[in-house]
Every structure is written in structure tokens, then in C-alpha cells.
Amino acid sequence: MPSTRVPYYKQNRLKQLRAFCQVVKTGSITEAAELLFLSQPTITLQIQALERELNVTLFERSGPKITMTPPGEVLYELAQPLLEGIEKLPETLMARMGSLEHGELDVAAGEATILYVLPEVTKRYALEFPGINLRLHNETGRDGMALLRNNDIDLIIGSLIDVPDDVIYEPVVSYDPMLIMPHGHPLEDKKNLSMKDVAKYGLILPPKHLSTWRIVDFVFDKYNLQYNVALEAGGWEVIKKYVELGLGISITTAVCLTDDDNLVKRPMNKYFPERSYGIITRRGKFLSPAAKKYIELMREAYAPAE
């Protein structure tokens, strides 16, 4: 009678996949071993066993440096959501049974998004799911995308101009572009405000790696105009303060502005596009019940009024 015993290597497939994915994430067998509380030889043996079973080479090795092969990239894309699903299994089970009492959620967003787009959503989430450990990471641009790709966060709430192939962007709400300046500025009451008028004055902009610069570059280039950056500052609250002090003017979106701002605000819809903010997730990523609930609340909060 044939044996029904599961081969030993298949019993250890989960461990092998976990070791493989950890090496991919860290880029190092040594670091992966430390994070998994295993020895380096154990990690190496697990990966070698996985390669034998699948009959592929997962890494190219050149000294201490390791690089994924094409089969390795495909396996990582398949395995990572499975591992995430297993790690979130207790939470998912409780959610399926109608309860979401425990879990974790990591959301990245820029300062303006955290201050002006997310407060009501986050407040409602915290009240409805007090057992979920929610962490908001003040990260945006390249840093936020790196966290998402490395599975250090569940999702991003923010704005994207160009959408990479490995992420999904769902716009939820849009805001008008605005020119802000201190009271008494020459452009305060300027009729038929043009880009040529704006180009005469120094701009205060956020760090250059953020998308605002690309938009400003595009628009000024479209009108064959040069612009001058008087000051580069981090965070729209900081920028608004220095605009108020008269150190320059700035181009922002209405999401950053409130009735309490001591600033002159001029719409710039004629020249700049609306700016959308929405939900950014990694394509193929397992979304936990906690993440799905936050996304649902985000959609509900900004659903068009009927």
C-alpha cells in the first residue's frame, strides 16, 4: 500500500518561502538569518532545497552580493501575498466571523494628507475598531513607495502623477491648485493673473524629490518661462508660514488651506491641473481586513453627495 506521508521537504515549504522572501527583502542572507533567528547555513539550505524542488535558480551570487533571477522575481511575486495571508490568518478569521478586534495597520501619507485628508477617516476608524493598532507614517514620495514595496506598510494615502506598473492608484478626492501670497503682495489684486506675472517672484516649494516640482516645471516650461526658487522647505505648514512672512509665494492645492490662514489665495485652475489624492496599494499584495476597512471608510468619506 503506497505511503500517504507528506514528504519532509514539503512540510518545510513555508519555512523555505519565508526564508526566501526575507532574503529578497533584506538583500542579505546574514540579515535574513538575524531577523528569522536562524543561522546563515540554515537559510542557505532552505533556499537550496526550494531551488531543487522547483528546479530553478532563485539568486545569482557574486561574492556577498545576491541578485534575484527572473524565476526568483516570479516566485517572490507569488509567495509574498501567501505569506502575508498566513501571518494575518487570525485577524482574517475573526473578520470573516464578523469581528475585527485585533490587528495592525500601517498607513503612509504626507504631512498635508495626514493633517487635512485623513483626520475624519482616522477618527472614525479608531472609534469603530479600537483594537486595531493603527500607525500613520509621515512618509511620501520615494520613501513612501520604498516602504510599500518592502511590505513595511499596508498602503499609502496620497497623490500620484505617474503610476508605476507594480502599484494600483485609486483617486478618491481632488483639490484645486492655488497661488498663495502674503497680504499686500503686488499680485493680490492683479486682474487677469498670468504665469508671466507669477514668474517675476520667488517661489517657496517643498523638497525637490516631491511631485510638486515636476508639476511646476511642466507648467512653466509649457509657457516658456523661467522661475526662481527663493526657498525650499519641508511641509506645507512651514511653507505657508514663510509665505506669510513675505519670503516668497507658493503654488499649492486647496487641501492645504484653511480659513485660519493669514494668506491671500488665488485660484490657478487655468494653468495648473487639479490634484487628486487617493489609495495606493502594491499590485498583488494581500490586504488585511484592517486595511480593507480603512479603504472602505476612505471611500465613504469622500463619496460624491447624491
N, C-alpha and C positions, 0 to 999 in steps of 0.2 A: 504494500500500500504506500503511495507516494507521501512524503512528509509535507505537512502544512505549515511547518515552522517558517516564519519570515526570516529571510537571510539577514545576517548580522549587520551588513553594510546598510541595508535599507532601514533598519531600526535606528541607525545613526544619521540618516539623511538630514534630519532637522538640524542636528549639531553641525554637520558639514556645511549646510547652506548658511547657517548663522555665522560660521567662521569665514566663509567666502565673502558674504556681504559686509562683514566688519572689516575685512582686509580692503575691500573696494572703497569703503567709506573713509578709512584712515590712510590708505595708500601704503600701509606698512604692516608686515606680519608681526613685528615686535609690538607695535601699538595695539593691534587687534588682540594679541595674546594678553596684554595687560588689561584691556577692557573686559575681556571674557574670563579673566582669572585662570588662564591656561598657560602652558608652556609654549614656546615657539615651535619646538618639534611637533607638538600635538596639533597645532594649527596647520603646519605644513602637511602632516599625514592626513588630516581631514580633507584638505584641498586635493591632495594627490588621489585619495580614494574617490572623491567626487569626479575628478578628471577620468579615472579609469572606468567608473560606472557609465559616464556619459560619452566616453570615447572622444573627448575633446581636450584641447589645451586652453585653460582659462586665463593664464597670465604668461606674459613674456618677461623673463627675468634677465636683468643686466646688472650684475653686482647687487647692491642693496635696493636698486630701483626696480619696481614691478609695474607693468602696464597691462591693462586688460586687452585680451584678444577680441575679435568680433564675436565668437561664441560666448566669451565671458560677458560682454555687454548685453547680449540677448538674455543670458541666464540671470543676470542681475535685474534686468527689467521684469522678468517673470517671478523671481524669487522674493524680491523686496516686499511687494504687496502681500505675498503669502505670509512672510514672517511678521509683518505689521499686523495682519489679521489675527495671527495666533497670539501675539502679545496683547492685543485688545480683546481677546475672546471673552473674558469675564464681563467686561463692560458691554460688549455687543450682546451677550446672552441676556443680561439684565435689561438692556434697551428693548430687545425683542419681547421680553415679558412685560413691557410697559413701565419699566423703571430705569432711571438714569441717575443713580445715587452716588456713583463713584466714577472717577476717571480724571484724565488730564487733557488740557487743550492749550496748545501754543500757537499764538497768532502774532504775526509780524505786521507792522504798519509804520508809516512815517509819523512824525510828530503832529502834523496838521490833521492827519486822518484820525489819530488817537484822540486828539482834542476836540475835533468838530464833527467827524463822521460816526465814530463808534460809541460815544457815551451812552446814548439811549439803548442801543443794541446790547452793549455790555451790561448795563444796569438790569435790563430785563432778563438777560441770560443768568446773571448772578442770583437774581431773585427766584427764578424758576428752577435752577439747577445748582443749589448751594453746595452740593457735594463734589462738583467738578472743580478741580484745581486749574483755574484759568490764568495763563500768563500772557501778558501783552509785551512784545519785544519792540522797542523803538528802533527798528531797522528798516531801511528802504534801499532801493536801487540794487547795485551789485551785491551788497552784503545780505539783503533780504533774500535775493534769489539763491545765493550760495547756501543759506540756511535751509531753504526749501528743498533744493536739490540734494542736500546731505541728510534730509529727513530729520533735521533738528527742530523743525516747526511743522505744524499741520497745514497751515495756509497763510496767505498774505491778503490783507485788505489794502488796496492801493490803486495806482494808476499805471497803465502800460500804454506805450505808443506802438512799439513793435513787439509782437507776441512770439516768443521762441517756440520752436516745434515741440519742446518737451513740457510745456505748460498749457493750461487752459485758463483763459481770461473771460470772466462773465461780468460785463459792465452792469452796474446797478443804479448809479445816480450820476448826473452830470452837473457841472457848475460853469458859470460864465467867467470869461477872462476879465480881469480888472487891472487898471493902472492906478497905483496908489501914490500919493504925494503929500507933503505937509501943507497945512493951511497957509495961504498967501503965496503959493508957488505960481509962477507965470502961466502954467498950463491949467490952473484951477478953473478958470472961466473961458478958456480958449475954445472958440467956436470951430467946428469942422476939424477937430483934433486929428492930426495925421501922424504917420510913423516918422515922417521927417521932423515933426515937432518933437517927438519923443527922443529921437536920436541926438538931440542937442544936449541932453542932460545925462549925467552919470547914473548908472543902474546899480542897485543893490540886489544881488542874486544869491541863491543857495549854492552849496558846493558844486563844482563843475561836473562831477560824475553823475549828478542827478539829471532827470529828463528836462527840467525847466530850461537849461542851457540849450539843449537841442531845439526846443520849440522857438526860443528867442533867436537862435542862429538862423533857423529856417525862415522865420518871418522877415527879419531884417535883410537877409540875403534875397528874398523874394522881391523886396523893394529897392535892391541895390544900395543899401545903406550900411554904414559902419556904426557900431555902438561902443560905448565906453563903460566898463565896469568900475564903478567908484569903490565898491566894497563887496567882498564875498563873505557871507555869514551863514552860520548853521541855524536852521529853524526859522519858521515864518514869524513866530512871536518876536524873535530877535530882529529880524528884518523889518518888521512893522515899527519897532521901537526906534531903529536908526533912521528910518524914513521920516518918522515923526520929528526926530531931532534935526532934520534938514540935511542929512549926509548924502542923500540921493533919492531917486524914485525907484519904483519896482513894478513888475508885472506879475500878478499872482492870479489865483482863482477865488471866486466868491466864497468857497468853502472856508477860507482862512479869515474871513472878515466878519466882524460883529458890529452891532450898533454902538458899542462902547469904544470902538477905535477912534482915536483923535486924528483922523486922516481924511483927506479928500479922495473920493473913489470915482473913477471914470470908466464906464464900460468900454471894452475893446473888442466886442464881438465882430466888428467889421474887419479886423485884421488877424485876430487870434482865434483858433478853434476852441469849442467847448472842451472841457477836461472831464473825462469820465473817471469814476472810481468804482472798483468792484472787487470781485472774489478771484484770487489767483491760486490755483492748485497745480500740483505736479501731475502730468498725464500718467495714468496708470497707478497712481498712489491709492492705497487703501485709506478711505476716510472713515474715521471712527464715528460712532453715534454722537459723541460730544461735538465733533467737528461739523457733522451734518446738521445738528440742531442750531449751531451758531450761524451757519449759512442760511438756514430757513428763516431765522429771526432777521438776518440782514436783508433778505429779500422782502420780507413782510414790512420791515420798517420803511423801505424806500419804494414800495409798490405804488404805482400811479393811483391817485384817488379816482374812484369810479363816479 
